[in-house]
Amino acid sequence: MIPASSTVAIVGATGAVGREALAILQQRNHPPANIRAVASERSAGGTINYGGTHLPIHTLSVAAFEGVNISIFCTGAELSARWAREALNAGSHVIDNSSAFRLDPGVPLVIPEINGDLARSAGPPRLIANPNCSTILLLTALEPLRQRFGISRAVVSTYQAVSGAGAPAIDELLSQTRAVLEGHTPRPAVFHTPCAFNVFSHDSAVDPLSGVNGEERKMIDESAKIWRDTSIPITPTCIRVPVVRAHSASVALTLCSPASEADLFHALHAGKGLSIIDDRSENHFPTPLQAVGGDVVLVGRIRLDPSMPMHHHGQSRHVCLWLCGDQLRKGAALNALQIADLLHAIA
Ligand SMILES: NC(=O)c1ccc[n+]([C@@H]2O[C@H](COP(=O)([O-])OP(=O)(O)OC[C@H]3O[C@@H](n4cnc5c(N)ncnc54)[C@H](OP(=O)(O)O)[C@@H]3O)[C@@H](O)[C@H]2O)c1
């Protein structure tokens, strides 16, 4: 755990991820005196609520990092790229939620349940990248299967909440929903298309040659880096759904060695950072609403793929599952703070 005596800066404290990081620190009773809330000029001078204490909001500047032990950057990639080094130079560890450093070969990209060893080495202030939210949720759920049976291919379809696009996207879904119910035609602003009562391909840019969008590319490239294995093909299709918070994904896997259904449940039960909800008789499986506010990835619909050939003894290399996870917590703020915990375990 981060010691209570450590000063933690939340850069982008007023955003969707920043507010969640503050909520987690508050749940952990981190003292308000040791939190530095940092945001843009727009918010500077105001305050932000931290368990009843009104924390002053500081502008992003070199002075904001004075005396800070650990900085959690919850800003866009451009700002992180510009300011993370300033924080390091001021003597602070940096954990960055943006995509700025994720594929930098010199910067570890960490999910503690998978490659936490990379965040443990002692030394000067460290810069560590937090992976993409859908990637964190997917890889956390798959890790026990990868460890036990190996994975030779994954086909993934995501159902991503609008808050993945930041706090303004939450307002957009709520206000558009109200507008539609009142008989108006909503005007999109954050997204290029209406998000209320709609489902659409992820809003990141699409590569004109491959047809792969930015979110799908992150899942492919970041998984390879985290797994330290470039040999596992992933075929993602990333989609936005009109859900405020928590991402879901449908996953079809080809395993390296065959497993029975019981083997899958057994392996997943022993996994870290996940919880199984799988009640066929009650048709009860994970939902994004159940995942909201939780620390674990919910996994269900665990089954062998009936369209593919079975091995003997009811075993198959082709398996399917469904997952839901709070992308603002395990997909962002919580994973970042878990990395901070690892750094402080050796500090
Ligand atoms: N949302 C997710 O589910 C999610 C998941 C994983 C990773 N991420 C990544 O996490 C980062 C933050 O995402 P978010 O969704 O929290 O975004 P957001 O809700 O739009 O928040 C952005 C934050 O950055 C601050 N900011 C903007 N310009 C600034 C400036 N010039 N100086 C200082 N602070 C500035 C904003 O402060 P003001 O309020 O003052 O403008 C706000 O606190 C992004 O890199 C995103 O890709 C997001």
Residues whose N, C-alpha, C, O or C-beta is under 5 A from the ligand:
A	BS01	LIG	G12 A13 T14 G15 A16 V17 G18 A39 S40 R42 S43 L60 C74 T75 G76 A77 N97 S98 S99 P131 C133 S163 G164 A165 G166 A167 Q327 L328 G331 A332
